[in-house]
């Protein structure tokens, strides 16, 4: 990250905050995305460490430029702690409630183990046992969801808060084995033997072979093995529900978990997950964070590049020389190289070739050409932030008024002639409706197979289940890839997330757009 950039400074100001709030289709958000992972404990000899931050009643800003908050701190001990606009509960139907409640709304939330700064002394009211806590950043939280006691029993196994200052808020683990169990606590050796006896463990052992053997022996084949044995067999989330009070659920190969910390017990090593479960460590591989490229911050000191730009997305791209109808290909260009374009374009055999400031040309099918919007929205106010997503060019440009401040490439929804597999991204003019530091996305439609990615980072919903968000599980940026959302490399997703409205107050996990804290405009077009 380049320091001194106005774009970066804006991100730092978001992290500093203060009183920021003033007093379908697409990517599927999991219905249990914010659900608690259950009553995890350290039975079975686990050596669990204290939750990160517990007992530290200080909140600091992103760059250390402001003094830490030295007053009371509120910790969420429930799955989530909702934040409301008043010391009342939002009504289901505002037209059928009292005047005190009709205008009350949910502003956002923070999750178990996360902490926010609060004013001293809760407000006592009969509608909330424990009283209402007023947040320094605005909003109210009922004491039934949170506590100022850092040693509260529910915080002992709470996961660490997400890392706001990193490209990824958590470390992530990829499940390699069909049927890996998620335990509610660390299991004993005998329990592991029982619940993992049908897992493919060891070199050369295949889940399909285990399924065939069970079938040959006349034994019942678990649902998670049926898919491994027969690709045509659909396995949904109902098939993966845990079969005991100890096993919360089973995973399929390819599921991603957000990891809290490693826990060692007498029965082996486990990953404690951000959702509160325990996953056997030997069935997961930790995702290796790579930053293959980053977008262009046009406001950075010394940055001279400008639109149009070419992001090379093909591994077969080469420098081209265009002389009339003749094209000759020369040196190879590395994938994700960013080239300055002059704006000059030649057409040869119905193929576009774009001239670079180096004198050579690049072929259109080898690059994502980022030109920016042709014109701003008619009702745009001076300096207003907005985001332009070009589906044809697979690009995203963040602007302030008519001035581009950031540009990158994205991966939007896949097109398909089969309606069941057609996930094209919705087009139109929208505003960011809500932002989440992370939220779980999953789906079990038969056409695409069952998938789950826990705690997808930097999520900005703008229309139904369509969102801009970080994607760490693929690198197909500049090409269509997603289930309908706009996938962004995590580094760029984080920067856009912190720049865009609604502003996320410090310590909050999610925030909804309001009149006083509006969402940034998002234009999606071809």
C-alpha positions as CSV (number, residue, x, y, z in Angstrom):
1,X,0.0,0.0,0.0
2,X,1.4,3.4,-1.0
3,X,1.3,5.9,1.9
4,X,0.3,9.4,1.2
5,X,-2.3,8.6,-1.4
6,X,-5.6,10.5,-0.9
7,X,-7.4,7.2,-1.6
8,X,-5.4,5.5,1.1
9,X,-6.0,8.4,3.5
10,X,-9.7,8.0,3.0
11,X,-9.4,4.3,4.0
12,X,-7.5,5.3,7.2
13,X,-10.2,7.8,8.1
14,X,-12.8,5.1,7.8
15,X,-10.9,3.0,10.3
16,X,-10.5,5.9,12.6
17,X,-14.2,6.7,12.4
18,X,-15.6,8.7,15.3
19,X,-19.4,9.2,15.2
20,X,-19.7,8.1,11.6
21,X,-23.4,7.4,11.6
22,X,-24.6,10.7,12.9
23,X,-26.8,9.7,15.9
24,X,-32.5,-14.5,-5.1
25,X,-30.0,-14.9,-7.6
26,X,-26.3,-14.0,-7.4
27,X,-24.0,-15.2,-4.7
28,X,-26.0,-17.1,-2.1
29,X,-25.6,-15.9,1.4
30,X,-25.8,-18.8,3.9
31,X,-29.0,-18.9,5.9
32,X,-26.9,-19.8,8.8
33,X,-24.1,-17.4,7.9
34,X,-24.3,-15.6,11.3
35,X,-25.3,-18.7,13.3
36,X,-23.2,-19.6,16.4
37,X,-21.0,-22.6,16.1
38,X,-22.5,-24.1,19.3
39,X,-21.2,-24.6,22.8
40,X,-17.6,-25.5,22.0
41,X,-15.4,-26.5,24.9
42,X,-12.0,-28.1,25.5
43,X,-13.1,-31.6,26.4
44,X,-10.8,-34.3,25.1
45,X,-7.7,-32.7,26.5
46,X,-7.7,-29.6,24.3
47,X,-5.2,-26.9,25.1
48,X,-7.3,-23.9,24.0
49,X,-5.9,-20.3,24.3
50,X,-7.8,-17.3,25.4
51,X,-9.8,-15.4,22.8
52,X,-7.8,-12.6,21.1
53,X,-8.2,-9.3,22.7
54,X,-10.1,-10.6,25.8
55,X,-9.4,-8.4,28.8
56,X,-7.9,-5.6,26.8
57,X,-10.2,-2.6,27.2
58,X,-8.6,-0.5,24.4
59,X,-9.5,0.2,20.9
60,X,-6.9,1.8,18.6
61,X,-7.1,3.3,15.1
62,X,-5.5,1.8,12.0
63,X,-2.3,3.8,11.9
64,X,-1.8,4.6,15.6
65,X,-2.4,8.3,14.9
66,X,-5.1,8.8,17.6
67,X,-5.0,7.8,21.3
68,X,-6.7,4.5,22.2
69,X,-10.2,4.5,23.7
70,X,-9.8,4.1,27.4
71,X,-13.4,3.8,28.4
72,X,-15.7,0.8,28.6
73,X,-15.6,-1.9,25.9
74,X,-18.6,-4.0,24.9
75,X,-18.0,-7.7,23.8
76,X,-20.6,-9.7,21.9
77,X,-21.1,-13.1,23.4
78,X,-24.1,-14.2,21.3
79,X,-23.8,-15.3,17.6
80,X,-24.3,-11.6,16.8
81,X,-25.1,-8.5,18.7
82,X,-27.5,-6.3,16.7
83,X,-27.2,-2.6,16.8
84,X,-30.4,-0.5,16.7
85,X,-31.1,3.2,16.2
86,X,-32.9,3.6,19.6
87,X,-33.4,1.7,22.8
88,X,-36.3,-0.1,21.3
89,X,-36.9,-3.2,19.2
90,X,-37.6,-2.6,15.5
91,X,-41.2,-3.5,14.6
92,X,-42.1,-6.1,12.1
93,X,-44.9,-3.8,10.8
94,X,-44.2,-0.1,11.5
95,X,-47.8,0.8,10.7
96,X,-49.1,-1.4,13.6
97,X,-46.8,-0.2,16.4
98,X,-46.3,2.6,18.9
99,X,-44.7,5.9,18.0
100,X,-41.7,5.0,20.1
101,X,-40.9,2.0,17.8
102,X,-42.2,2.8,14.3
103,X,-38.9,4.5,13.2
104,X,-36.5,2.2,14.9
105,X,-34.2,0.3,12.5
106,X,-31.3,-2.1,12.7
107,X,-28.1,-0.2,11.9
108,X,-25.7,-3.1,11.9
109,X,-24.1,-5.7,14.2
110,X,-20.9,-7.2,15.6
111,X,-20.1,-10.8,16.1
112,X,-19.2,-13.1,19.0
113,X,-15.8,-12.1,20.5
114,X,-15.7,-8.7,18.7
115,X,-15.7,-5.5,20.7
116,X,-16.9,-1.9,20.4
117,X,-16.4,1.2,22.5
118,X,-19.4,2.1,24.6
119,X,-20.4,5.0,26.9
120,X,-20.5,4.3,30.7
121,X,-23.6,3.1,32.4
122,X,-26.2,1.1,30.5
123,X,-29.7,2.6,30.0
124,X,-32.2,0.7,32.1
125,X,-35.5,-0.2,30.4
126,X,-38.0,-2.9,31.0
127,X,-37.7,-4.1,27.3
128,X,-34.1,-5.2,27.8
129,X,-32.8,-7.2,30.7
130,X,-29.3,-5.9,31.4
131,X,-30.0,-2.5,29.9
132,X,-29.1,-0.8,26.7
133,X,-25.5,0.2,25.9
134,X,-25.0,3.3,23.8
135,X,-22.1,2.9,21.4
136,X,-19.5,5.7,21.0
137,X,-19.9,5.4,17.2
138,X,-23.7,5.6,17.5
139,X,-26.5,3.0,18.0
140,X,-27.7,0.9,20.9
141,X,-27.1,-2.7,21.9
142,X,-29.2,-4.8,24.3
143,X,-27.3,-6.4,27.2
144,X,-28.8,-9.8,26.4
145,X,-26.3,-10.0,23.5
146,X,-23.2,-8.4,24.9
147,X,-21.2,-7.7,28.1
148,X,-18.5,-5.3,29.4
149,X,-16.9,-8.2,31.3
150,X,-13.9,-9.5,29.2
151,X,-13.9,-12.7,31.4
152,X,-17.5,-13.7,30.6
153,X,-17.8,-17.5,30.2
154,X,-19.1,-17.2,26.6
155,X,-16.0,-15.4,25.5
156,X,-13.6,-18.2,26.5
157,X,-13.9,-19.9,23.1
158,X,-14.8,-16.9,21.0
159,X,-12.8,-16.6,17.8
160,X,-10.4,-13.8,17.2
161,X,-11.8,-10.6,15.6
162,X,-11.3,-10.3,11.8
163,X,-8.1,-8.6,10.7
164,X,-9.3,-5.3,9.2
165,X,-5.7,-4.3,8.4
166,X,-4.9,-7.4,6.2
167,X,-6.0,-8.4,2.7
168,X,-7.8,-11.4,4.3
169,X,-9.7,-11.0,7.6
170,X,-9.0,-14.7,8.5
171,X,-6.8,-17.6,7.5
172,X,-8.8,-20.1,5.5
173,X,-8.7,-23.9,5.2
174,X,-9.7,-25.9,2.2
175,X,-11.4,-29.3,3.1
176,X,-9.8,-32.1,1.1
177,X,-11.9,-35.1,2.3
178,X,-15.6,-35.8,1.6
179,X,-17.3,-36.2,5.0
180,X,-14.9,-34.3,7.2
181,X,-16.8,-33.7,10.4
182,X,-17.2,-30.4,12.2
183,X,-17.3,-31.2,15.9
184,X,-18.9,-29.1,18.6
185,X,-16.0,-29.8,20.9
186,X,-12.7,-31.6,20.6
187,X,-13.5,-35.3,20.4
188,X,-12.0,-38.1,22.3
189,X,-9.9,-40.8,20.5
190,X,-12.7,-43.3,20.5
191,X,-15.2,-40.7,19.2
192,X,-12.9,-39.8,16.3
193,X,-12.5,-43.5,15.5
194,X,-16.3,-43.8,15.3
195,X,-17.1,-40.7,13.4
196,X,-14.1,-40.7,11.0
197,X,-14.1,-44.4,10.1
198,X,-15.6,-43.8,6.6
199,X,-13.1,-41.0,5.7
200,X,-10.4,-41.5,3.1
201,X,-7.3,-41.3,5.1
202,X,-3.8,-42.2,3.9
203,X,-2.0,-42.2,0.6
204,X,-3.9,-43.7,-2.3
205,X,-7.1,-44.2,-0.3
206,X,-10.2,-42.9,-2.3
207,X,-13.6,-42.0,-1.0
208,X,-15.1,-43.8,-4.0
209,X,-13.4,-47.1,-3.0
210,X,-14.8,-46.8,0.6
211,X,-18.3,-46.2,-0.8
212,X,-18.0,-49.3,-3.0
213,X,-16.8,-51.4,-0.2
214,X,-19.6,-50.3,2.1
215,X,-22.1,-51.0,-0.6
216,X,-20.6,-54.5,-1.3
217,X,-20.8,-55.3,2.4
218,X,-24.4,-54.3,2.5
219,X,-23.8,-51.3,4.8
220,X,-25.4,-47.9,4.4
221,X,-23.3,-45.5,2.3
222,X,-23.3,-42.0,3.9
223,X,-24.6,-39.2,1.7
224,X,-21.2,-37.5,1.5
225,X,-19.7,-40.7,0.0
226,X,-22.5,-41.1,-2.5
227,X,-21.3,-38.0,-4.4
228,X,-17.8,-39.3,-4.4
229,X,-18.9,-42.6,-5.8
230,X,-21.3,-41.2,-8.4
231,X,-20.9,-37.7,-9.8
232,X,-24.5,-37.7,-10.8
233,X,-25.7,-38.1,-7.2
234,X,-26.6,-34.7,-5.7
235,X,-25.7,-34.1,-2.1
236,X,-27.4,-31.1,-0.5
237,X,-27.0,-29.5,2.9
238,X,-29.8,-31.5,4.4
239,X,-27.7,-34.6,3.6
240,X,-24.7,-33.1,5.5
241,X,-26.4,-32.5,8.8
242,X,-24.6,-34.0,11.8
243,X,-25.7,-37.4,12.9
244,X,-25.1,-36.8,16.7
245,X,-24.9,-34.1,19.3
246,X,-21.1,-34.1,18.8
247,X,-21.0,-33.8,15.0
248,X,-22.7,-30.6,13.9
249,X,-22.3,-31.2,10.2
250,X,-20.2,-32.9,7.5
251,X,-18.3,-31.2,4.7
252,X,-17.7,-32.0,1.1
253,X,-14.4,-31.7,-0.6
254,X,-13.8,-28.1,-1.7
255,X,-15.6,-26.4,1.3
256,X,-13.6,-23.5,2.8
257,X,-13.5,-22.7,6.5
258,X,-12.4,-19.5,8.2
259,X,-9.8,-20.5,10.8
260,X,-9.4,-19.1,14.3
261,X,-6.5,-21.0,15.9
262,X,-5.0,-24.5,16.1
263,X,-6.0,-26.6,19.1
264,X,-4.1,-29.7,20.2
265,X,-5.7,-32.4,22.2
266,X,-5.2,-36.1,23.1
267,X,-7.0,-37.2,20.0
268,X,-5.0,-35.0,17.6
269,X,-4.8,-31.5,16.3
270,X,-7.8,-29.4,15.2
271,X,-8.6,-26.1,13.8
272,X,-11.0,-24.1,15.8
273,X,-13.1,-22.2,13.2
274,X,-14.5,-18.7,13.2
275,X,-18.0,-20.3,13.4
276,X,-17.0,-22.1,16.7
277,X,-16.5,-25.7,15.5
278,X,-13.5,-28.0,15.5
279,X,-12.2,-29.5,12.3
280,X,-9.6,-32.2,12.2
281,X,-6.4,-30.5,11.0
282,X,-5.2,-33.5,8.9
283,X,-8.2,-33.1,6.5
284,X,-7.5,-29.4,5.7
285,X,-4.9,-27.5,3.8
286,X,-4.4,-23.8,4.8
287,X,-4.9,-21.4,1.9
288,X,-1.7,-19.7,0.9
289,X,-2.3,-16.0,0.4
290,X,-0.9,-14.6,-2.8
291,X,-1.2,-11.2,-4.3
292,X,-0.7,-11.8,-8.0
293,X,-1.5,-8.2,-8.9
294,X,-3.1,-5.1,-7.5
295,X,-5.2,-2.4,-9.0
296,X,-4.1,1.1,-9.8
297,X,-4.5,3.9,-7.3
298,X,-4.5,7.0,-9.5
299,X,-4.2,9.3,-6.5
300,X,-1.0,7.8,-5.2
301,X,2.1,10.1,-5.2
302,X,4.2,9.6,-8.3
303,X,1.5,7.6,-10.1
304,X,1.4,8.6,-13.7
305,X,-0.7,5.9,-15.3
306,X,-4.2,6.7,-16.4
307,X,-7.1,5.2,-18.3
308,X,-7.2,3.3,-20.6
309,X,-5.1,0.4,-19.3
310,X,-4.6,-3.3,-20.3
311,X,-4.5,-6.0,-17.6
312,X,-3.0,-9.1,-19.2
313,X,-5.1,-12.1,-18.3
314,X,-3.9,-14.8,-20.8
315,X,-0.8,-16.8,-20.2
316,X,-0.3,-16.8,-23.9
317,X,-0.2,-13.0,-24.4
318,X,2.6,-11.6,-26.6
319,X,3.8,-8.3,-27.8
320,X,2.4,-7.7,-31.3
321,X,3.5,-5.6,-34.2
322,X,0.7,-4.4,-36.5
323,X,1.6,-3.3,-40.0
324,X,-1.6,-2.9,-42.1
325,X,-3.2,-6.4,-42.4
326,X,-0.1,-8.1,-41.1
327,X,0.3,-9.0,-37.4
328,X,3.5,-10.5,-36.0
329,X,3.9,-11.8,-32.4
330,X,7.0,-11.3,-30.4
331,X,8.0,-11.4,-26.7
332,X,5.8,-13.1,-24.2
333,X,4.0,-10.8,-21.7
334,X,3.5,-12.2,-18.1
335,X,0.0,-12.7,-16.9
336,X,-1.4,-9.8,-14.8
337,X,1.1,-7.3,-16.3
338,X,-0.6,-3.8,-16.4
339,X,0.1,-1.8,-19.6
340,X,-0.6,1.8,-20.3
341,X,-2.6,2.2,-23.6
342,X,-2.5,5.1,-25.9
343,X,-6.1,4.8,-26.9
344,X,-5.2,3.8,-30.5
345,X,-6.7,0.6,-31.8
346,X,-6.3,-1.4,-34.9
347,X,-8.7,-4.1,-36.3
348,X,-7.2,-7.1,-38.1
349,X,-9.3,-10.1,-39.1
350,X,-12.1,-8.9,-36.8
351,X,-9.7,-8.8,-33.8
352,X,-8.9,-5.6,-31.9
353,X,-5.2,-4.8,-31.2
354,X,-4.6,-2.0,-28.7
355,X,-1.4,0.1,-28.9
356,X,0.7,0.5,-25.7
357,X,2.9,3.4,-24.7
358,X,5.8,1.0,-25.4
359,X,5.0,1.0,-29.1
360,X,3.8,-2.6,-29.4
361,X,0.2,-3.8,-29.5
362,X,-1.8,-6.3,-27.3
363,X,-4.5,-8.6,-28.6
364,X,-8.0,-8.0,-27.1
365,X,-8.5,-11.7,-26.2
366,X,-5.3,-11.6,-24.1
367,X,-6.2,-8.6,-21.9
368,X,-9.0,-7.0,-20.0
369,X,-9.1,-3.5,-21.4
370,X,-10.1,-0.9,-18.7
371,X,-11.4,2.3,-20.2
372,X,-13.7,3.6,-17.5
373,X,-17.2,4.8,-18.0
374,X,-18.1,6.8,-21.1
375,X,-20.1,9.3,-19.0
376,X,-21.2,9.8,-15.4
377,X,-24.8,9.4,-14.2
378,X,-26.8,12.4,-15.0
379,X,-27.7,13.1,-11.4
380,X,-24.2,12.7,-10.0
381,X,-23.3,15.3,-7.4
382,X,-19.8,17.0,-7.5
383,X,-17.2,14.6,-5.9
384,X,-19.8,11.9,-5.3
385,X,-18.3,8.4,-4.9
386,X,-19.5,5.8,-7.3
387,X,-18.4,2.5,-8.8
388,X,-18.5,1.5,-12.5
389,X,-18.5,-2.2,-13.3
390,X,-18.1,-3.1,-17.0
391,X,-19.3,-6.6,-17.7
392,X,-17.9,-6.7,-21.2
393,X,-14.5,-5.6,-20.2
394,X,-14.5,-7.4,-16.7
395,X,-13.3,-4.2,-15.1
396,X,-14.2,-2.0,-12.1
397,X,-13.4,1.7,-11.7
398,X,-14.0,3.7,-8.5
399,X,-14.6,7.3,-9.1
400,X,-15.2,10.6,-7.2
401,X,-17.3,12.7,-9.4
402,X,-15.8,12.4,-12.9
403,X,-12.3,11.6,-11.5
404,X,-11.2,7.9,-11.5
405,X,-9.4,7.1,-8.2
406,X,-8.9,3.3,-8.5
407,X,-9.1,0.7,-11.3
408,X,-8.9,-3.1,-11.3
409,X,-10.2,-6.1,-13.0
410,X,-13.0,-8.4,-11.7
411,X,-14.7,-11.7,-12.4
412,X,-18.5,-11.5,-12.8
413,X,-21.2,-14.1,-13.4
414,X,-20.9,-16.9,-15.9
415,X,-23.1,-17.0,-19.0
416,X,-24.6,-20.3,-20.1
417,X,-27.3,-21.4,-22.5
418,X,-28.7,-23.7,-19.8
419,X,-30.9,-21.5,-17.6
420,X,-30.0,-23.6,-14.5
421,X,-26.3,-22.7,-15.0
422,X,-26.7,-19.2,-16.2
423,X,-25.4,-16.8,-13.5
424,X,-24.9,-13.6,-15.4
425,X,-24.5,-10.5,-13.2
426,X,-27.5,-8.2,-12.9
427,X,-27.3,-4.9,-14.8
428,X,-28.5,-1.5,-13.7
429,X,-28.0,1.4,-11.3
430,X,-27.9,0.4,-7.6
431,X,-26.5,1.5,-4.3
432,X,-24.6,-0.5,-1.7
433,X,-27.3,-1.7,0.6
434,X,-25.2,-3.3,3.3
435,X,-21.6,-4.2,4.0
436,X,-20.1,-7.1,5.9
437,X,-16.5,-7.6,6.8
438,X,-17.2,-11.3,6.1
439,X,-20.3,-13.4,5.5
440,X,-20.7,-17.1,4.5
441,X,-21.9,-17.9,1.0
442,X,-23.1,-21.3,-0.1
443,X,-25.4,-23.1,-2.4
444,X,-26.6,-26.6,-3.1
445,X,-28.4,-26.3,-6.5
446,X,-28.2,-29.5,-8.4
447,X,-26.9,-27.8,-11.6
448,X,-23.8,-26.5,-9.9
449,X,-23.1,-28.9,-7.1
450,X,-22.9,-28.0,-3.4
451,X,-20.4,-25.4,-2.2
452,X,-19.7,-23.4,0.9
453,X,-17.2,-20.6,1.5
454,X,-17.2,-19.5,5.1
455,X,-16.6,-15.9,5.8
456,X,-16.2,-14.5,2.3
457,X,-14.3,-11.2,2.8
458,X,-15.2,-7.6,2.1
459,X,-18.9,-8.1,1.0
460,X,-21.0,-5.2,-0.4
461,X,-24.5,-6.2,-1.3
462,X,-26.1,-3.9,-3.9
463,X,-29.1,-5.8,-5.3
464,X,-30.8,-8.9,-3.7
465,X,-28.0,-11.5,-3.3
466,X,-25.7,-9.7,-5.8
467,X,-22.6,-8.3,-4.2
468,X,-19.1,-7.0,-4.7
469,X,-16.7,-9.1,-2.6
470,X,-13.2,-10.4,-2.3
471,X,-12.4,-13.8,-3.8
472,X,-9.3,-15.7,-2.7
473,X,-10.2,-19.2,-4.0
474,X,-9.6,-18.4,-7.7
475,X,-7.5,-16.1,-9.8
476,X,-9.7,-15.9,-13.0
477,X,-9.9,-12.1,-12.8
478,X,-10.6,-10.6,-16.1
479,X,-12.8,-13.5,-17.0
480,X,-16.4,-14.6,-16.1
481,X,-16.3,-17.1,-13.2
482,X,-18.7,-16.3,-10.4
483,X,-22.3,-17.3,-9.5
484,X,-23.4,-13.8,-10.2
485,X,-21.4,-11.6,-7.8
486,X,-18.6,-9.3,-8.7
487,X,-15.4,-11.1,-7.6
488,X,-12.4,-8.9,-6.7
489,X,-8.9,-9.8,-5.7
490,X,-8.9,-9.4,-1.9
491,X,-6.3,-6.6,-1.7
492,X,-8.5,-4.4,-4.0
493,X,-11.7,-5.6,-2.5
494,X,-10.6,-4.4,1.0
495,X,-9.6,-1.0,-0.3
496,X,-12.9,-0.5,-2.1
497,X,-14.8,-1.8,0.9
498,X,-13.3,0.7,3.2
499,X,-13.6,3.6,0.7
500,X,-17.2,2.9,-0.2
501,X,-20.3,3.8,1.8
502,X,-22.0,3.1,4.0
503,X,-19.2,3.8,6.5
504,X,-18.5,0.8,8.7
505,X,-17.9,2.1,12.3
506,X,-14.9,0.7,14.2
507,X,-15.5,-2.7,15.7
508,X,-18.7,-3.4,13.7
509,X,-18.9,-6.5,11.5
510,X,-21.7,-5.3,9.3
511,X,-23.6,-2.1,8.6
512,X,-26.8,-1.2,6.7
513,X,-27.1,1.9,4.5
514,X,-29.3,4.7,5.9
515,X,-30.3,8.2,5.0
516,X,-27.5,9.5,7.3
517,X,-25.0,6.9,6.2
518,X,-25.8,6.2,2.5
519,X,-24.4,3.5,0.3
520,X,-22.2,4.2,-2.7
521,X,-23.8,4.1,-6.1
522,X,-22.9,1.0,-8.2
523,X,-23.4,1.1,-12.0
524,X,-23.3,-2.4,-13.7
525,X,-23.3,-2.4,-17.5
526,X,-22.0,-4.0,-20.7
